[in-house]
Amino acid sequence: MSATGAFRLPAPGTISGACSTRLSDDPDRLLLHADGAWTTRGDFLDRTAVVAGRLAGGGLVAGDRVLLSGPSTVDLAVAHVACLRSGLVVVPVNGGYTRDELAHIVADSRPSAALVDHDGWNEILVGLAPELRTAGTDVCWDDAPVPSLDSGTPDDPALIGYTSGTTGAPKGAVLTQANLLAGAESVRQAWHWTSDDRLLLCLPLFHMHGLGVGLHGTLLTGASAVLHQGFDQRRVLGDIVDHGCTMFFGVPTMYHRLVEDLEVAALGSLRLCVSGSAPLSPLLHGRLRDRAGISVLERYGMTETVMLVSNPYKGERRAGSVGFPLPGVELRLADGTGEIQVRGPNVFAGYWERPEADEEAFVGDSGGRWFKTGDLGSVDDDGYVSIVGRSKEVIITGGFNVHPREVDDALAGHPGVSEVAVAGVPSEEWGEDVVAWIVPTPGAPPPTEAELRDFARNHLAAHKLPRRVVVVGSLPRNALGKVLRHELCEAASDE
């Protein structure tokens, strides 16, 4: 199944070129608001050119990887776009990562530079890779001549997004300039996004939802956005009114908190509220409709594909469904398994230096090459797609991916743990909770949830720490000894 009508990418077929062309029109128009001040289109483009010159003066050339991480600021957005305009490959990184998690990405992607705004990160990065050039996202290096900008091709790599896979070790999904442009253009069309819109964006800019949809969509449409560093429900609801916002993108955890606020009716002034990165429960969907007068539009995407499916802008936004394929996207359910498989100009080029992972992730037939999402789906009689499960074991909590094996390995080092298995359990607030089932070491008292969280805190980002610990006598296993995580989940759901 696919969206109706032809889908064409805006000229010149690259995300950097299309955005630069759009922003060059009416340079005095407001673009981004952060830290109490507005930045115009013209100022934003001028700043990206200056930073591009500094990056070139620092010895970076097209194709080099640049690690990028920091709070959502105009500086971060400028640095990101400057890299794209220069043909550099952005490697966005979660600021909550520990040294071990950061070490894996640095070793795997081998960046030439790191632009980061987190205390202590520069020292960690230099320790991991002494040759790495580091700076803040303001890139206070010496000014240098501006290189040729927006001269790349649609097939040039633009971003490597690290995502958990079936092996547990994060893999880098290589997205081209055209992939990123297709992802932004599809939602521009589907959500009727125009230059008159103003987005309240509190999603982090290391995540595809915030970066590939929120920021890229704003730049491509020539709209404007109010950037927040983190999520504060009172500030969100206040700024929606104070800045005349028309759109809000969030994850279910945010909506869960917003619906409890006395000022939640402020959401009713928006023309569009979008939810993604984790399932939005029908119960929460209904509460938002009743309390705020909004019908949240739920959509479905992933790091490897940007956006895939969306409930309609006009028409029924069906609770529990993610809607229909977006413009340019073709979707099918695999025979026998129901796995969702997709193809289109938004689908990534492959994993960074992982040909064996590509062989596992794609399937080819007479109709072409399809990406196997690992998600199980169904399509109802009206054509609405629903996600009914995952063939992969990735947990999605608060919009972030967590691989159980990574958490298993961290908790298994505790002296009070003999065996451990981690799985996701449905949560109204978080989408899924990370839950750890442990078999205690014989003769030792079982560790508490607080003890295990403290023990793993130096090895795992906060969103990967277990929210609940269940002590059991043994773990369910199959004949080959593999832990049956789904049985743990089913037992927890029956409680």
Summary of the structure (lengths in Angstrom):
residues: 495
radius of gyration: 22.3
end to end distance: 38.4
largest distance: 72.4
contacts: 1737
relative contact order: 0.10
helix: 32%
strand: 27%
